[in-house]
């Protein structure tokens, strides 16, 4: 995705970082929050904030992003279908290395199959143009932190049984019900 197409882009130039690093604190605008919510498939992102440092890691062109992100968002409960507010606070950490390439650049083999080779730098991200987008890193981390099946606190799932509603815990197993039916049939065990 190009930098102009990112919902929450905050690039930092890391070409001339001091040895002790550079601090950052970023916050998404209301418009950016709306776009991030659409990207992540949540009802709303009320706020998104990240802070931390970017610091060189001894080797030339290796930079560590370390910090935290905090987001307040609204999700839809998968049980009640009601919206509810969620606050997420997470560690934001990435290692960028200019000596590695984009692992997806030549990912297809001659049969068109996707092949990704995992090497010792597998946990590093490519550092291109001596820039790190800390806003995009925050959105990516927020996506990883989201519960894919959000449940409102206190929400319980109930299933309809015999026209009524009961707890999700069955009182008897389906096998016990089948055995009962079998006993009632002529010629069945008694």
C-alpha positions in Angstrom: 0.0 0.0 0.0 1.5 3.4 -0.9 2.1 5.9 1.8 -0.7 8.2 0.4 -3.2 5.3 0.6 -2.5 4.5 4.3 -5.2 5.4 6.7 -2.8 6.5 9.5 0.6 7.3 8.0 3.3 8.9 10.2 6.7 8.2 8.5 9.9 8.9 10.5 13.2 9.4 8.7 15.8 7.1 10.4 18.8 8.0 8.2 20.4 10.2 10.9 19.2 8.7 14.2 21.1 9.6 17.3 22.6 6.6 19.2 19.9 7.0 22.0 17.2 7.1 19.4 14.3 9.5 18.7 11.0 9.5 20.6 7.7 9.8 18.9 4.1 10.3 20.0 1.3 10.1 17.4 -2.4 10.3 17.5 -5.0 9.6 14.7 -7.4 12.4 13.7 -11.2 11.7 13.6 -11.0 11.2 9.9 -8.1 8.7 10.2 -10.0 6.8 12.9 -12.9 6.4 10.6 -10.7 5.1 7.8 -8.9 2.7 10.2 -12.3 1.4 11.5 -13.3 0.6 7.9 -10.0 -1.1 7.2 -10.2 -3.3 10.3 -13.9 -4.0 10.0 -14.9 -2.6 13.4 -17.9 -0.4 14.1 -15.8 2.6 15.1 -12.3 3.6 16.3 -12.8 6.4 18.8 -9.0 7.0 19.4 -5.7 5.6 18.4 -2.5 6.7 20.0 1.1 5.3 19.9 4.3 6.4 21.5 7.8 5.1 21.8 11.2 5.4 20.3 13.1 4.4 17.1 16.7 3.5 17.8 19.6 2.2 15.8 20.7 -1.3 16.9 24.5 -1.3 16.5 24.6 -2.6 12.9 24.4 -0.2 10.1 20.8 0.2 8.8 19.1 -1.8 11.6 16.5 0.1 13.6 14.2 -1.0 16.4 10.8 0.5 16.9 9.7 0.0 20.6 6.6 1.5 22.2 3.0 1.1 23.1 -0.3 1.7 21.4 -3.6 2.5 22.9 -6.9 2.4 21.1 -10.5 2.8 22.1 -12.9 1.2 19.7 -16.5 0.0 19.3 -17.2 -3.6 18.2 -20.3 -5.6 17.7 -20.9 -8.5 20.1 -21.1 -11.9 18.3 -23.7 -13.1 20.8 -26.0 -10.2 21.4 -25.3 -8.1 18.2 -25.1 -5.0 20.5 -22.2 -2.6 20.2 -19.8 -2.2 23.1 -16.6 -0.3 23.8 -13.2 -1.9 24.0 -9.9 -0.4 25.1 -6.7 -2.1 23.7 -3.3 -1.4 25.1 -0.5 -3.3 23.4 3.3 -3.5 23.0 4.4 -2.1 19.7 7.7 -3.6 18.6 9.3 -4.0 15.2 12.9 -4.6 13.9 13.7 -3.0 10.5 16.8 -4.0 8.5 17.9 -2.4 5.3 19.9 -5.5 4.3 16.9 -7.6 3.7 14.5 -7.4 0.9 10.7 -7.7 0.7 10.0 -11.5 1.1 7.0 -11.2 -1.2 8.9 -9.5 -4.0 9.9 -12.8 -5.7 7.6 -15.1 -3.9 6.2 -17.1 -6.8 8.1 -20.1 -8.3 8.0 -21.1 -11.9 4.6 -22.9 -11.4 3.0 -19.8 -9.9 3.1 -21.2 -6.4 3.7 -18.9 -3.5 7.0 -19.7 -1.8 8.5 -17.7 1.1 12.0 -18.6 2.3 12.4 -18.0 6.0 16.0 -17.1 7.0 17.7 -15.8 10.1 16.2 -12.3 9.4 12.7 -13.6 9.3 11.5 -11.4 12.1 12.9 -8.2 10.6 11.0 -6.0 8.2 12.6 -4.4 5.2 13.8 -0.9 5.8 13.3 1.0 2.5 14.3 4.6 1.8 15.5 5.0 5.5 11.9 5.6 6.6 9.7 3.8 9.1 5.9 4.4 9.1 5.1 4.2 12.8 1.4 4.9 12.1 1.1 1.9 9.8 3.0 -0.2 12.4 0.4 0.9 15.0 -2.5 0.0 12.7 -1.0 -3.4 11.9 -0.5 -4.2 15.6 -4.0 -3.1 16.4 -5.3 -5.5 13.8 -3.4 -8.3 15.5 -4.8 -7.4 18.9 -8.5 -7.5 17.8 -10.6 -10.3 19.1 -12.0 -11.9 15.9 -15.2 -13.0 17.8 -15.8 -10.0 20.2 -18.1 -10.7 23.1 -19.7 -8.0 25.2 -18.7 -8.5 28.9 -21.4 -10.6 30.5 -22.9 -11.8 27.3 -23.9 -15.5 27.3 -25.0 -17.7 24.5 -28.3 -19.5 24.8 -29.7 -22.0 22.4 -33.4 -22.6 21.8 -34.5 -26.0 23.2 -38.1 -27.2 22.8 -39.4 -23.7 22.0 -37.7 -22.1 25.0 -34.3 -20.8 25.6 -31.8 -22.7 27.7 -28.1 -22.4 28.6 -25.6 -23.5 25.9 -24.7 -26.5 28.2 -26.9 -29.4 27.1 -28.6 -31.4 29.9 -28.0 -34.6 28.0 -25.8 -35.6 25.1 -27.1 -36.2 21.6 -26.1 -39.8 22.0 -28.3 -40.2 25.1 -31.2 -38.8 23.1 -30.6 -41.3 20.3 -30.4 -44.2 22.8 -33.8 -43.1 24.2 -35.3 -43.1 20.7 -33.9 -46.5 20.1 -35.5 -47.9 23.3 -38.9 -46.6 22.2 -38.8 -48.3 18.8 -40.4 -51.8 18.4 -37.7 -54.4 18.5 -35.2 -52.0 20.1 -33.4 -52.9 23.4 -35.5 -52.6 26.5 
